[in-house]
């Protein structure tokens, strides 16, 4: 099913105007009158898009980018492909944030319902036969609710959101900027699609980075009460089919979770982390951003993943390490503690 997206671009803008807005300098020989239409990641950008590179972890993607222009550090400008114009700045991430504010001004204020609309179900919403809307639920403009879906009292289904067939959206749930599959259960108080925690930090203040991606929740997912799933910054946050998420879990922007994952309560998964299929994360565990946890890996409760985890690996501790190593370290510490107690007695 095609979808028009949630945020309309204010572009196109000339490269000179973009440079001014992003506090960048045009590279040598760049055509300042050339217009660009959108902001996209290095891997997805085309000739009419601008992109950025700030985290050197993604340097390998620079050579293959098809972007029309790139916000780039001065010392990396020479590495930008010849077909890509350079916007040189000492702070590419701040420039990226300013570019998003320029191109997507309404991303700072996501739509849930039409201003001034008195009906709780917007007249432009599409409800298939058998969809049930409980009293007090709000269905926003152009939302689509599938056959047999139930939207509980007090839930908010925002602008252009889709809810699949047979899904249940519990009381007090808010869903914005998201596409929800079939037979999905969102328990009470779940928040899906709010903007991620993105700021270009610096001495001049912390600049808000508009988040223009979506949340994709595939079929047969269940999400426990009070869990929050942020929408992507540029790409989508994705929850794979059949995954089960407990209460009070935080899933950051751009996280990609595979099929059949089990995420236990009070876990936190930072932005841009990638989980393979059938990953298990125990209660109060967590990960830093931009790590990859391989398919079938298991993370013990209260463990914190700092580095990539190979498929099938079992890890524990802080920072997380192979389970047997962690167990040996705990045993050694226990022995030292007991020995110290005997000497002090």
Buried (B, 14 or more C-beta within 10 A) or exposed (E): EEEEEBBEBEBBBBBBBBBBBBBBBBBEEBEEEBBBBBBBBBBBBBEBBBBBBBEEEBEEBBEEBBBBBBBBBEEBBEBBEEEBBBBBBEBBBBBBBBBBBBBBBBBEEBBBBBEEBEEBBBEBBEBEEEBEBEEBBBBBBBBBBBEBBBBBEBBBBBBBBBBBBBBBBBBBBBBBBBBBBBBBBBBBBBBBBBBBEBEBEEEEEEBBBBBBBBBBBBBBBBBBBBBBBBBBBBBBBBBBBBBBBBBBBBBBBBBBBBBBBBBBBBBBBBBBBBBBBBBBBBBBBBBBBBBBBBBBBBBBBBBBBBEBBEBEBBBBBEEBBBBEEBBEEEEEEEEEEEEEEEEEE
